[in-house]
Amino acid sequence: MKIVPALLGACLLLTACSGTTAGAPPSGRPSPAESIPRSPTADPAAVSWMDGFCAAVHGYRERTNREADPTSPTPSTVAEAQRDLSAALGGIAARTGEAVDKLTALPAAPVPLAETARKAFVTKYTKARDRAAEAKTALDRAKPGDEASQRPAVRALDDAQQGLDGTYDPVGAVSASPELMLAAANAPGCKA
C-alpha cells in the first residue's frame, strides 16, 4: 500500500514543478492561436443568395459584352438598318428577360436590404425588357425600308439602355449591410 501514496506524492510534485495548475488563470500573453484575428463567418444562406444575385447581374453584363459586335458593318440600306435595330432590340429583350428570370428564381432574401436590391434590379430589367420587346414588335411590323419606324425604335433602345444604369454592380447595391458584404466576399458569383 505504500506504492499508492508514493505515486500520489510524485504526481503532486510534478504538478507543483510545472508552474501552473489546472485552475490557474492564464498569463497576460495570448497564445499564438488567440492572437490571430478571426473574421466573422458568413451565413451560408446569405452566401448562396448573394452568389445567385451576383451571377444573374454579372451574367447579363457578360452576355451583353459577348454579343456586342463592334466590327459589324454599317448598314447600307434602310432595310438593313431596320433589321440590325430589330436584332439589337431583341438582344436587349432576351438578355434582360434572362436576368429577370434568374433574379425572380432566387429563394427568399436573407435580409430586407437584399429583397429591396432584388426588387430594384428586377424593376429596371423588366422595364428595359418590355421597352425593347415592344419597340421590336412595332419595328418588325413596319414595312421594310420604312425609315420613320426606326425613330421610335432608336428612342426605345436608348431608353432601355439608360434604364439599366446602376444595374451592373450587385455588391454596391447591398453595401449598407455588413452581413451581405461578408456573404458577397465569400460568394463565387460576386467575384466577376
C-alpha positions in Angstrom: 0.0 0.0 0.0 3.0 2.3 0.3 3.1 2.5 -3.6 -0.2 4.4 -3.9 0.8 7.2 -1.5 4.2 7.4 -3.3 2.6 7.7 -6.7 0.2 10.4 -5.4 3.1 12.3 -3.9 5.1 12.1 -7.2 2.1 13.4 -9.2 1.7 16.3 -6.8 5.4 17.0 -7.0 5.3 17.1 -10.8 2.2 19.4 -10.8 3.9 21.8 -8.4 7.1 21.8 -10.6 5.1 22.6 -13.8 4.4 26.1 -12.6 0.7 26.2 -13.3 -2.3 24.3 -12.1 -5.3 23.3 -14.0 -7.4 26.1 -12.4 -4.7 28.8 -12.6 -5.7 31.9 -14.6 -3.9 32.3 -17.9 -0.9 34.5 -18.2 -1.1 38.0 -19.7 0.2 36.9 -23.1 -2.3 35.3 -25.5 -1.4 32.1 -27.2 -0.4 32.2 -30.9 -3.9 30.9 -31.8 -5.6 33.6 -29.8 -3.6 36.4 -31.4 -4.8 35.6 -34.9 -7.7 37.8 -35.8 -10.8 35.9 -36.6 -13.1 37.0 -39.4 -16.8 36.5 -38.8 -18.3 33.5 -40.5 -20.7 34.2 -43.4 -24.2 32.8 -43.2 -24.4 30.0 -45.8 -27.9 31.1 -46.8 -26.7 34.6 -47.4 -23.7 33.4 -49.4 -25.9 31.3 -51.6 -28.3 34.1 -52.1 -25.6 36.6 -53.0 -24.0 34.1 -55.3 -27.2 33.8 -57.3 -27.8 37.6 -57.2 -24.3 38.4 -58.4 -24.4 35.6 -61.0 -27.6 37.0 -62.5 -26.3 40.5 -62.8 -22.8 39.6 -64.0 -24.3 37.1 -66.4 -26.3 39.9 -68.0 -23.2 42.1 -68.3 -21.0 39.3 -69.6 -23.6 38.2 -72.2 -24.0 41.9 -73.3 -20.3 42.2 -73.8 -20.1 38.9 -75.6 -22.9 39.7 -78.0 -21.6 43.2 -78.8 -20.1 43.2 -82.2 -18.1 46.4 -82.9 -16.9 45.0 -86.2 -20.4 44.7 -87.7 -20.6 46.6 -91.0 -22.6 49.8 -91.2 -25.9 49.1 -92.9 -26.1 50.4 -96.4 -29.9 50.5 -96.8 -32.8 51.5 -94.6 -34.0 47.9 -94.6 -30.6 46.6 -93.3 -30.6 49.3 -90.6 -34.1 48.2 -89.7 -33.0 44.6 -89.4 -29.9 45.5 -87.3 -32.0 47.6 -85.0 -34.5 44.8 -84.6 -31.7 42.4 -83.7 -30.3 44.9 -81.1 -33.8 45.3 -79.5 -34.2 41.6 -79.5 -30.9 41.1 -77.8 -31.7 43.5 -75.0 -35.1 41.9 -74.5 -33.6 38.4 -74.4 -30.7 39.4 -72.0 -32.8 41.4 -69.6 -35.5 38.7 -69.7 -32.9 36.1 -68.7 -31.7 38.3 -65.8 -35.3 38.8 -64.6 -35.9 35.1 -64.7 -32.7 34.4 -62.7 -33.4 37.1 -60.1 -37.1 36.1 -59.5 -35.9 32.4 -59.2 -33.8 33.3 -56.1 -35.0 32.0 -52.8 -36.3 34.3 -50.1 -33.8 37.1 -49.4 -31.8 36.6 -46.1 -32.1 40.2 -45.0 -34.6 43.0 -46.0 -32.0 45.0 -47.9 -31.3 42.0 -50.2 -35.0 41.9 -51.1 -35.0 45.7 -51.8 -32.0 45.3 -54.1 -33.5 42.4 -55.9 -36.8 44.3 -56.5 -34.9 47.3 -57.8 -32.9 45.3 -60.2 -36.0 43.3 -61.4 -37.9 46.5 -61.9 -35.1 48.0 -64.1 -34.5 44.9 -66.1 -38.2 44.3 -66.6 -38.8 47.9 -67.9 -35.8 47.6 -70.2 -37.1 44.2 -71.5 -40.6 45.5 -72.1 -39.5 48.6 -73.8 -37.1 46.7 -76.1 -39.7 44.0 -76.8 -42.5 46.4 -77.6 -40.2 48.5 -79.9 -39.0 45.4 -81.7 -42.6 44.2 -82.3 -43.5 47.6 -83.7 -40.4 47.8 -85.8 -40.9 44.3 -87.2 -44.5 45.1 -88.1 -43.4 48.1 -90.1 -42.9 47.9 -93.8 -39.3 47.1 -94.8 -37.5 50.2 -95.6 -39.8 52.4 -93.5 -37.4 55.0 -92.2 -40.0 56.6 -89.9 -40.4 53.3 -88.0 -36.8 53.5 -86.8 -37.1 56.7 -84.8 -39.3 55.3 -82.0 -37.2 52.1 -82.1 -34.0 54.0 -81.6 -35.6 56.0 -78.8 -36.7 52.8 -77.1 -33.3 51.3 -77.5 -31.7 54.3 -75.8 -34.3 54.4 -73.1 -33.8 50.7 -72.4 -30.1 51.1 -72.2 -30.3 54.2 -70.0 -32.8 52.4 -67.7 -30.2 49.8 -67.0 -27.8 52.4 -65.4 -26.9 51.2 -62.0 -27.6 47.5 -62.6 -24.0 46.4 -63.2 -22.8 46.4 -59.6 -24.8 43.9 -57.5 -22.4 44.3 -54.5 -22.7 48.0 -54.4 -26.5 47.7 -54.1 -26.1 45.9 -50.7 -23.1 47.7 -49.3 -25.1 49.1 -46.4 -25.4 45.5 -45.0 -22.3 44.1 -43.3 -23.9 40.6 -43.4 -24.4 40.8 -47.2 -21.0 42.3 -47.8 -19.5 39.4 -45.9 -21.6 37.0 -47.9 -20.6 38.6 -51.2 -16.9 38.3 -50.2 -17.5 34.5 -49.9 -19.7 34.1 -53.0 -18.0 32.9 -56.2 -20.6 34.7 -58.4 -19.6 38.0 -56.8 -16.0 37.7 -57.9 -16.6 38.5 -61.5 
